[in-house]
Amino acid sequence: MTLTRWAHGVFKAFDGRISVDLDKPEKSAVTFRVNAASIEAGSSGITGFIKSESMLNVAKYPEISFRSTSVARTGERKVRVS
């Protein structure tokens, strides 16, 4: 199946933490977790396709997560998270 148009959706179940120390950015951290199956994309067909093995494969990968490996100050009140 080829998706030939844009689909907009939202994840309904997620949590995260952002801790930024502008004076010591190396002590800053960002973590984020998403319940992949919580996606809703406006129609059951599109939502089902996004959850399927063709895209997110929520049966095999139920959680999407991010953990920062570095935080660097890039301006007076700005940081770059990677």
GUSEVEX-845970 format. One record per residue: residue number from 1; x, y, z of N, C-alpha, C in turn. Coordinates in steps of 0.02 Angstrom, whole numbers, plus 50000, padded with zeros to 5 digits. Layout:
{NUM {X Y Z} {X Y Z} {X Y Z}}
...
***
This chain:
{1 {50042 49941 50000} {50000 50000 50000} {50044 50062 50000}}
{2 {50028 50109 49958} {50065 50171 49955} {50021 50228 49982}}
{3 {50048 50265 50027} {50012 50322 50054} {50028 50382 50010}}
{4 {49978 50408 49976} {49989 50461 49927} {49966 50529 49951}}
{5 {49946 50535 50013} {49926 50599 50040} {49951 50604 50112}}
{6 {49950 50664 50137} {49972 50675 50205} {49918 50653 50253}}
{7 {49939 50626 50308} {49893 50608 50362} {49918 50643 50425}}
{8 {49873 50673 50460} {49889 50707 50523} {49861 50666 50580}}
{9 {49900 50657 50631} {49877 50618 50688} {49908 50643 50753}}
{10 {49884 50614 50807} {49910 50632 50873} {49919 50568 50913}}
{11 {49968 50569 50957} {49977 50516 51006} {49939 50537 51068}}
{12 {49897 50494 51094} {49856 50511 51152} {49888 50493 51218}}
{13 {49939 50449 51217} {49971 50428 51280} {50047 50436 51275}}
{14 {50074 50482 51314} {50146 50494 51313} {50165 50528 51379}}
{15 {50229 50526 51393} {50255 50564 51450} {50328 50580 51437}}
{16 {50352 50629 51473} {50421 50649 51463} {50444 50697 51518}}
{17 {50508 50712 51515} {50536 50758 51564} {50590 50799 51529}}
{18 {50588 50863 51542} {50639 50909 51517} {50668 50945 51577}}
{19 {50734 50937 51585} {50769 50969 51640} {50828 51007 51609}}
{20 {50824 51074 51612} {50876 51115 51581} {50909 51160 51633}}
{21 {50975 51157 51634} {51015 51201 51676} {51057 51244 51628}}
{22 {51036 51306 51618} {51072 51350 51571} {51143 51365 51592}}
{23 {51157 51363 51658} {51225 51376 51681} {51270 51315 51672}}
{24 {51241 51256 51676} {51279 51193 51667} {51239 51148 51620}}
{25 {51238 51163 51555} {51196 51125 51509} {51213 51051 51506}}
{26 {51275 51033 51523} {51294 50962 51523} {51256 50922 51576}}
{27 {51226 50956 51625} {51185 50923 51675} {51111 50919 51655}}
{28 {51094 50946 51597} {51026 50945 51572} {51010 50878 51540}}
{29 {50945 50862 51536} {50924 50799 51506} {50852 50804 51481}}
{30 {50838 50766 51429} {50771 50760 51401} {50756 50686 51392}}
{31 {50698 50665 51416} {50674 50597 51404} {50602 50601 51383}}
{32 {50582 50555 51339} {50515 50556 51312} {50494 50486 51293}}
{33 {50433 50466 51311} {50407 50400 51293} {50337 50408 51265}}
{34 {50322 50369 51213} {50257 50372 51180} {50230 50301 51176}}
{35 {50167 50291 51193} {50133 50228 51181} {50114 50229 51107}}
{36 {50149 50190 51066} {50140 50191 50993} {50068 50175 50972}}
{37 {50035 50131 51008} {49966 50112 50990} {49916 50167 51005}}
{38 {49937 50220 51038} {49890 50274 51055} {49880 50324 50998}}
{39 {49910 50311 50940} {49903 50357 50884} {49831 50357 50859}}
{40 {49807 50416 50842} {49742 50424 50810} {49752 50472 50752}}
{41 {49732 50448 50692} {49746 50487 50631} {49682 50506 50593}}
{42 {49626 50508 50627} {49566 50534 50595} {49520 50483 50564}}
{43 {49545 50427 50542} {49502 50374 50516} {49532 50307 50536}}
{44 {49488 50257 50544} {49512 50192 50566} {49558 50161 50514}}
{45 {49547 50174 50449} {49590 50146 50397} {49661 50173 50400}}
{46 {49667 50239 50405} {49733 50270 50409} {49767 50252 50475}}
{47 {49730 50256 50530} {49758 50238 50594} {49783 50166 50594}}
{48 {49743 50120 50566} {49763 50050 50562} {49826 50040 50521}}
{49 {49831 50076 50465} {49890 50071 50423} {49952 50096 50460}}
{50 {49946 50151 50495} {50003 50179 50533} {50025 50130 50588}}
{51 {49977 50097 50620} {49994 50049 50673} {50022 49983 50646}}
{52 {50011 49969 50582} {50029 49904 50553} {50104 49894 50546}}
{53 {50123 49834 50526} {50194 49817 50514} {50225 49862 50461}}
{54 {50185 49891 50417} {50211 49933 50363} {50239 49999 50389}}
{55 {50216 50020 50448} {50241 50084 50475} {50269 50075 50545}}
{56 {50229 50087 50596} {50255 50085 50665} {50263 50015 50693}}
{57 {50225 49967 50669} {50226 49899 50694} {50219 49898 50770}}
{58 {50161 49924 50793} {50150 49932 50865} {50148 49865 50903}}
{59 {50133 49811 50868} {50133 49746 50902} {50203 49727 50923}}
{60 {50252 49742 50881} {50322 49725 50897} {50357 49780 50935}}
{61 {50340 49842 50921} {50372 49901 50952} {50319 49944 50986}}
{62 {50295 49925 51045} {50241 49962 51077} {50259 50030 51104}}
{63 {50324 50044 51112} {50345 50108 51141} {50396 50142 51096}}
{64 {50388 50207 51089} {50437 50249 51054} {50469 50290 51109}}
{65 {50536 50292 51110} {50568 50329 51164} {50627 50370 51138}}
{66 {50642 50422 51175} {50699 50466 51161} {50732 50482 51226}}
{67 {50798 50478 51227} {50838 50499 51285} {50896 50540 51258}}
{68 {50902 50601 51281} {50956 50644 51256} {51024 50616 51274}}
{69 {51072 50628 51230} {51141 50609 51244} {51184 50670 51258}}
{70 {51160 50729 51236} {51195 50790 51252} {51147 50850 51246}}
{71 {51162 50900 51285} {51127 50964 51283} {51180 51018 51282}}
{72 {51177 51061 51232} {51227 51115 51225} {51192 51182 51221}}
{73 {51219 51230 51255} {51191 51298 51253} {51209 51330 51186}}
{74 {51158 51359 51153} {51170 51391 51088} {51153 51465 51089}}
{75 {51127 51490 51143} {51109 51560 51149} {51094 51577 51221}}
{76 {51073 51638 51233} {51061 51660 51302} {51010 51614 51337}}
{77 {50957 51596 51302} {50905 51552 51331} {50887 51495 51284}}
{78 {50936 51472 51245} {50925 51418 51197} {50975 51363 51206}}
{79 {50952 51301 51194} {50995 51243 51196} {50982 51199 51135}}
{80 {51031 51159 51118} {51022 51107 51066} {51023 51040 51100}}
{81 {50972 51001 51088} {50966 50934 51119} {50980 50882 51066}}
{82 {51023 50835 51083} {51034 50779 51037} {51042 50715 51077}}
***
